[in-house]
Amino acid sequence: MTLTTFGTKVDVREFAPRDRHPLVRSTFRSLGVGETMELINDHDPKPLYDQLQAEMPGQFGWDYLQSGPDVWRVRIAKLTKSGSDGGCCGSCGGA
């Protein structure tokens, strides 16, 4: 991982497939609200998008920067504070 103009850059091509989603989720959780990360992958990360959408609906932005055929780059932005870091996400009306 390296810091870029996008925020944190995560090139998951260097990791075993079983480690990729946990790495991206962990990196996303470490972001502050309004910060971004750039994901670099060797295939369309749509399954990851679906997983994040199921776990954290409305908490992230997803913008393709490059769509194959050999490299996919996605900017993922943290839009709201995640409830998984001990804070309230606000979706239940709590503060």
N, C-alpha and C positions, 0 to 999 in steps of 0.2 A: 504494500500500500504506500502511496506517496501523495503529498499535498499538491493540488493543482489549482488552476483558476476556478475549477468546478467545486473545490473542496477536496474531499478525500477521493483518491483514485484506487479502485480495486480491480485488478486484473485476475479474474478467477481461472483463467486458462492454465495458470501455474499450479492449481490445486486439484486434488482428486475430486471427481464429481460428488461424492458423498459429503465433502467438506464445503462445497460452494455455497449452498443456501444458508447454512448456519453462519458462515463468514459474512455474507451480505447482511443478514438480519442483525448480527452483532455490530457490524459497522454502522448500519442505519440507526440502531438504538443509541450509539455514541454521539450521533449528530445533535446539534442544538436546533431548535426551531428556526427555520429559514436557511439552514445550511444544506449543502448538496454533496452528493457523492457521484462519481462517474464509475459505472460498471462496464467492464470490458469482458466479453465472452466470445466463445467460438461457435455459438449457435443462438438462435432467438431465445431470449430469456423469458418468454411469455409464461411458462409454468411458474417461474418465480413471481411474476406480476400477479398471477392468479392466487398464489399462496399469500402474498402480502395483502392483497385485496380482501381475502377471507379473514386474515388475522388483524389487519389494521385499516379498515375501510375509512377513507377520507383523511388519512394521516400522512399521505405521501403523494408527491407528483411524479409522473413517469414520462420522460420525453426521450424518444429515440434520436440519437445523434448520428448514428450510422447503422444501417440495416443490411449486413451481409455483403456478399455471400460468405466471406471467410471470417469477418469480425463484426460483432454487434457492440455498439457503445450506447449506453443509456444513462441519462442524467436522472438521478432519483433525489427528490427534494423532500425534506422533512417539513410538513405543513403545520402539524400540531404536536403537542407533547403526548408521548405514548403513555398509556396507563401501565404498561409493563415495567416502567422504570420507577414505580412507586407513586407516581402522580396520577391524578384523575384526568382521563381523556376528555371529560365533559359530556360524553354522549348520553349519560344517564341523567344529566341535569345537575350533577354534583359540581362542586367547585374545586 
